[in-house]
Amino acid sequence: MSILDVSGLTVRSASGALVRDVSFSLAPGERLGLIGESGSGKSLTSLAVTGLLPDSLTASGSVLLDGHQVVGARDADLRPLRGPVAQIVFQEPLTALDPLMRVGRQIAEPLRRHLGLRGAELRSAVAAALDEVALSEPRFARAYPHELSGGQRQRVAIAIALAAQPQLLIADEPTTALDVTVQDAVLALLERLVAERGMALLFISHDLAVVSRMVDRIVVLRDGLIVEEGAVAQVLQHPVEPYTRMLVDSARALDAFLDAKETGA
Ligand SMILES: Nc1ncnc2c1ncn2[C@@H]1O[C@H](COP(=O)(O)OP(=O)(O)OP(=O)(O)O)[C@@H](O)[C@H]1O
């Protein structure tokens, strides 16, 4: 059975449809990339999948998360799914962090709620979670989010998202807000954790180079519609849709420019 099965998903605002008739599914452990330009509907799709759309927008169609229908469900019924089944890592780590709570307590919260850990067991699980994202010094557990760098905050957000051992991780442009020098380290961390835990991954990005590194299969969105999908190598080497070709060409042009700069040409 799929861990995520999206079928005919449409998201509307008062002025019209923003995501239109989107369908895709993810098997346990599978890694799927959702790509498209800014405004193509990637984030709204990921929010609809977890039932986190703002009240001003409505979803129709079907989203089955581990067999549970998300579209039309009450928030109280979705909350239990958000830890152990699916978790999102957002572009801006501060979205996920409480500015007034020390990092260690924020990581402890899902461990307590979803895994029932208490006392010494909880303390050692918090230390292990921080260790896993390479923040093992004790000062990190005691820090408030504003005392950390952007890359460290995103590591904490990843530790919180993974604490309840979700079967599906949704990463929505997880490195876009980070300095280029730390982007690679955070991607490598995500790549390792997803592989080690055998999690399914829905990876959202406008950056083809990043997506192709992280996933096996790609869905291309344009104006809220799926215009192309397939295995990553096939879509990138032989893009069928002019829109996908344009994305591939602009990624190639950037690569060539960077190569030329590196070789001093
Ligand atoms: N709360 C909202 N109310 C009305 N329209 C919205 C709302 N949120 C997003 N939109 C619109 O829906 C469309 C899709 O937005 P979405 O955030 O999913 O794009 P995206 O592909 O994730 O873009 P980006 O890469 O810039 O994050 C855009 O045209 C956006 O302006």
The ligand as a Gaussian input file, in Angstrom:
#p B3LYP/6-31G(d) Opt

LIG

0 1
 N       -3.289000      31.784000       1.068000
 C       -3.356000      31.999000      -0.252000
 N       -4.405000      32.665000      -0.800000
 C       -4.494000      32.884000      -2.132000
 N       -3.553000      32.464000      -3.026000
 C       -2.497000      31.800000      -2.553000
 C       -2.330000      31.535000      -1.146000
 N       -1.165000      30.847000      -0.982000
 C       -0.628000      30.717000      -2.216000
 N       -1.413000      31.276000      -3.160000
 C       -1.162000      31.305000      -4.626000
 O       -1.175000      29.966000      -5.104000
 C       -0.199000      29.781000      -6.114000
 C        0.705000      28.611000      -5.743000
 O        1.441000      28.961000      -4.558000
 P        2.550000      28.010000      -3.906000
 O        2.995000      28.661000      -2.656000
 O        2.032000      26.626000      -3.822000
 O        3.704000      28.078000      -5.008000
 P        5.140000      27.399000      -5.000000
 O        5.237000      26.610000      -6.260000
 O        5.368000      26.690000      -3.734000
 O        6.084000      28.679000      -5.101000
 P        7.479000      29.021000      -4.369000
 O        8.514000      28.190000      -5.066000
 O        7.642000      30.479000      -4.644000
 O        7.314000      28.697000      -2.919000
 C        0.528000      31.113000      -6.258000
 O        0.001000      31.792000      -7.357000
 C        0.213000      31.832000      -4.962000
 O        0.185000      33.228000      -5.161000

